Amino acid sequence: MATHVSRRNFMGGVAATVGYLSTRPSAELWAQGGPAAVAAQRARGPMTPEMYDRMAKIANNENNWGPPESVMKAMNAAWKYVGRYGYPDGNIVEAIAEHHGVKPENVLLGAGSGEILDVVGTTYLLGGKKVLGCDPSYGSVYQHATAIKAEAIKVALKPDYTQNISQMIEMANRHAAEIGLFYLCNPNNPTGVVVPKQEVEAVVRNIPKDMPILIDEAYHHFVDDPNYEESIKYVLEGRPVVVARTFSKIAGLAAMRLGYAIAPAPIVAKMRPFSMGSINALVKHGGVASLKDTQAQAEVKARVKALRTKCSDDLRAHGYRVIPSQTNFFMVHLGGRQVQPVIEEFRTREILVGRPFPPMTDHLRVSIGTADEMDRFMKAFKEIFPKRERQTNAAGA
Ligand SMILES: Cc1ncc(COP(=O)(O)O)c(C=O)c1O
């Protein structure tokens, strides 16, 4: 059932009740895991900063190396503006537009791409329209739909964990009058699997021409698959496509909250009234520096790939199937166990791993952390799970 509680009221309530918590349930935690994640954190009680620092943090698909020197320098130089409303913002909108070969009027900033997902949802779902997407996917879009009394039509993944694009196209046409938004998470979270470019094109060309499509590319920087393509070209074609991007992942700025939408100018104009427009001064300057530092991003990508490959290979050698991922996280099959108690077992070993993603509750999502964190994860995994014969899955891994 829908829980019609606004995010702001809910967080206010939590803060009032447990105001002493040194690590409060954050709005981001709510966006990532919904009421279950916040309730679980409350039930566990306070986590001190010292406890948090000791944890291996491979739960939230962050960049565990943090932003590079170039970005830190740019943000530090912007402290002098923090008491201001109007100040030089580094021309962040223009820098993003130039980066993508679009115009500033095609860019809408958000406090993380999470805000963009909410804004797109509010723009196109108010009044009871439905969002169509795959299941499981990044739940924030569906949670926001519930919060504004809209509904979701969710299409199950195929047995090889790819999105069932032909069925989604069929549903989009069959239920066109009810659907306000087509959501395509590419690569998908929690599986790390991409939608190939031919299938993205099939969506754009074969669903009703005026149906808005939200393409969430939070993890596109990590992809190597030659069959993958970014979707901004459809915005340039003037299609009703909104591409959501974030500085939270490869750029290492999750807590600074910066994301954006690239969309045709009339769509940006339609969405703008629903956005807060509250981006902090430091991250505007950090974001500009980050766009320029392609070397730092390439290094993060290479590190993530090497650690993902090593950890996935070790898990397979230990007898557990891993879904091949193109992102900074992957899913491992738990050999018949359910994920919630496994999450708790990792936690007692000071390792934070991903939340449950129904209906895939027999899988665990693991984010790629530092080499040390991945070693701690593997050691704990071997303590919790016995060695078995090597297995294969529908994705051939
Ligand atoms: C697929 C996807 N989209 C969007 C987000 C939102 O990230 P942020 O609000 O930090 O940009 C996330 C965060 O984990 C995500 O996994």
The ligand as an SDF file (V2000), in Angstrom:
LIG
                    3D

 16 16  0  0  0  0  0  0  0  0999 V2000
   20.1900    4.4240  -10.8710 C   0  0  0  0  0  0  0  0  0  0  0  0
   20.3320    5.5750   -9.9260 C   0  0  0  0  0  0  0  0  0  0  0  0
   19.8060    6.7510  -10.2780 N   0  0  0  0  0  0  0  0  0  0  0  0
   19.9110    7.8160   -9.4780 C   0  0  0  0  0  0  0  0  0  0  0  0
   20.5350    7.7280   -8.2550 C   0  0  0  0  0  0  0  0  0  0  0  0
   20.5410    8.9530   -7.3940 C   0  0  0  0  0  0  0  0  0  0  0  0
   21.8100    9.3770   -7.0720 O   0  0  0  0  0  0  0  0  0  0  0  0
   22.0910   10.8770   -6.6450 P   0  0  0  0  0  0  0  0  0  0  0  0
   20.8100   11.4640   -6.1420 O   0  0  0  0  0  0  0  0  0  0  0  0
   23.1350   10.8060   -5.6010 O   0  0  0  0  0  0  0  0  0  0  0  0
   22.5510   11.5590   -7.8990 O   0  0  0  0  0  0  0  0  0  0  0  0
   21.1060    6.5260   -7.8460 C   0  0  0  0  0  0  0  0  0  0  0  0
   21.7880    6.4060   -6.5390 C   0  0  0  0  0  0  0  0  0  0  0  0
   22.2210    5.3970   -6.0930 O   0  0  0  0  0  0  0  0  0  0  0  0
   20.9900    5.4160   -8.7090 C   0  0  0  0  0  0  0  0  0  0  0  0
   21.4850    4.2260   -8.3760 O   0  0  0  0  0  0  0  0  0  0  0  0
  1  2  1  0
  2  3  1  0
  2 15  2  0
  3  4  2  0
  4  5  1  0
  5  6  1  0
  5 12  2  0
  6  7  1  0
  7  8  1  0
  8  9  2  0
  8 10  1  0
  8 11  1  0
 12 13  1  0
 12 15  1  0
 13 14  2  0
 15 16  1  0
M  END
$$$$
